[in-house]
Amino acid sequence: MDIDLKSLSLSISKYYPMAFITPASAADKYDVIVVGSGAAGGQAAYTLAMDGARVLMIEAGRNYDPRSETPMFQTNDAAPLRAVGTPDKAFGFYDATVDGGWSVPGEPYTNASMEHGREFKWWRARMLGGRTNHWGRIALRNGPYDFKPRSRDGLGFDWPISYEDVAPYYDKVEMLIGVYGSNSGLENTPDSPDGCLLPTPKARIGELLVRQRGRRLGIPVIPIRRAVLTQPLDHRTIPAKLHPGNAKAQRVLAEDMQNRAACFWATACGRGCSIRANYQSTTVHLPPALATGNLDIVTNGMAREVTLDPAGKATGVAYIDKTTGLEHHASARAVVLAASACETVRLLLNSKSNRFPNGLANSSGLVGKYIMDTVGADWGGQIPILENLPPLNEDGAGGEHVYTPWWLYKEQIAGKLGFARGYHVEIGTGRGMPGGYAPYLPSSGGRTTYGARLKQDARRYYGSNVWLTGRGEMIPNADSFCEIDPKVVDKWGIPVLRFHWKWSEHEIRQAAHMQRTFADWIVAMGGTNRKEPDPDGRKGIEPGGSIIHEVGGTIMGAAPATSVTNSWSQAWDVKNLFVADGGVFASNADKNPTLTIMALAWRTADRILDQMRKGNF
């Protein structure tokens, strides 16, 4: 496939105006202020702007343009340290995250305990588009069980909404962002209607082996769903489905869709994508929203407080211009917090007043409570049958082509597993671009060889390792929460968060089950495990926050006393204040949360538009 990248970039720029403003040039008042520009903020701003609302987006990080900043063709050998991770670039030199990570200079957070299993690692991305620029693009729907978990096993909370409430928004998001995948008909793994999904890429050789041997163990392996274009989007029919009766929105979206190219397997998705083949807020949501003329964006704006009028109604957001250190205020009819679950909690708890002495929207005392992450444990092994393969280009779609959804629902509900919630399996194989790590060489006892022997071993063993990664559901518990640290502030004087964390026995046993299952799977492939799995899951489970799926803290519910927001993500205490990010999650299914965040943000934005039309705020 011959693609003229220069012409494509020029074409993209026509529809991607850099219409960013300074605090001094902001309008006196907007319809809606959206704090944050990632999956939640991007989706909310897109929906609102496409329908005619005047929106101001406030982003704490710098501007970021994937057209010019994505290292599309650079190889790892040309990067410092062969592109391996470092403290300031945890996912490698070419990772799209800028000015972010688990540690952000000048923006600390604290842990109440650093005891093993009690610490929380908080990832932040201070850039336009947030975490959507570097994420894995795994786009799984929550299933019916995932919205009503307490009704199934008596633990945690049910959501006040069902799968049927969210399903139409899953359809819309899939059509808008472009998701490849297939329908499997498996339990609690929802199918999508015709027209929602793009064709799946073929499985790699190692993935085919994992699937074949998994079948012997009763473990299904099916095509994964990822937000990557395997073919151009249908710009002739999708815009009318997403924006019926809105000719301007249809035209803007149709033009924008034509300027997204299908993936040609050139670059790891975590680097970003200059041809807009994968989903990033900066490549999918913001360009058409900006093209409507209804969206203004202020970058380097650190939100400090949601302001109120005497009646307790939100009037806007006070924020600090990080380039000058000066504080500004923006006004709007409604405020949407989409800064990420914990950042939204921080903003609410710092928004104190006589009416809300314990933080805004916190009459229930639950702001910051029940934060969750995904349970993570992994395992790897060397597979002799994959040795000495001929050279292959197996880069593929920048990530997994297949995965395993949770398959033991019946055994679990019968109480046979010893833990209440399940996990899915992400499968890593293939001969992708090598980095700076020494290869694992079984013939030398795992030690690195040198010279001619190293070259021989690299040719033999390269691509013969398989990694199995578990991603599981965490049940919300009262010991996992965040609060304002009474002593520590950031470089702008804003109080920071202090985290409390604890895994329950359900998550710990789940992690042990992951590793035991994966070790058996490696053996079924004729492979060698590097060690035996420890029956104590505490030794294998990843620290809280390390999977970067934090949700909760402003959970939605059916009553003000037991939740922070209602079923529309609307604060019980402030009717024109909404939370669009993962903070509203009442549970954290094993499915990656991003697709659900976007579906709920679209649903919330529709609610705001409806309420504004009715004059309710």
ABEGO torsion letter per residue (X at the ends): XBBBAAAAAAAAAAABBBBBBBAAABBABBABBBBEABAAAAAAAAAAAAAGBBBBBBBABBBBBAAAABBAABBAAABBGGGBBBAABAAEAABABBGBEABBBGBBBBBABABBGABBBBBBBBBBGEAAAABAGBBBBBBAAAABAAAAAGBEBBBABBAAAAAAAAAAAAAAAEBBEBBAGBBGBBBBBBGABBBBBBBBAAAAAAAAAAAAAGBBBBBBBBBBBABBBBAAAAAAAABBGBAAAAAAAAAAAAABBBBAGABBAAAEBAAGABBBAAAAAAAAAAAAGABBBBBGBBBABBBBBAAGBBAEBBBBBAAAGBBBBBBBABBBBAAEAAAAAAAAAABBBAABAAEBGAAAGABGBGBBBBBBBBBBBBBAAABGBBBBBAAEAGEBABBBBBAAAAAAAAGAAGBABBBBBBBBBEBBBBBABBBBBAAAGGBBBBEAAAAAAAAAABGABBBBBBBBBBBBBAABBBBBBAABBBAAGBBBBBBBBBBBAAAAAAAAAAAAAAAAAAAAAGBBBABBBBABAAAABBBBGAAGABBEGBBBBABAAABABBAAGBBAABAABBBABAAABABBBABBAAAAAAAAAAAAAAAAAAAAAAGAX
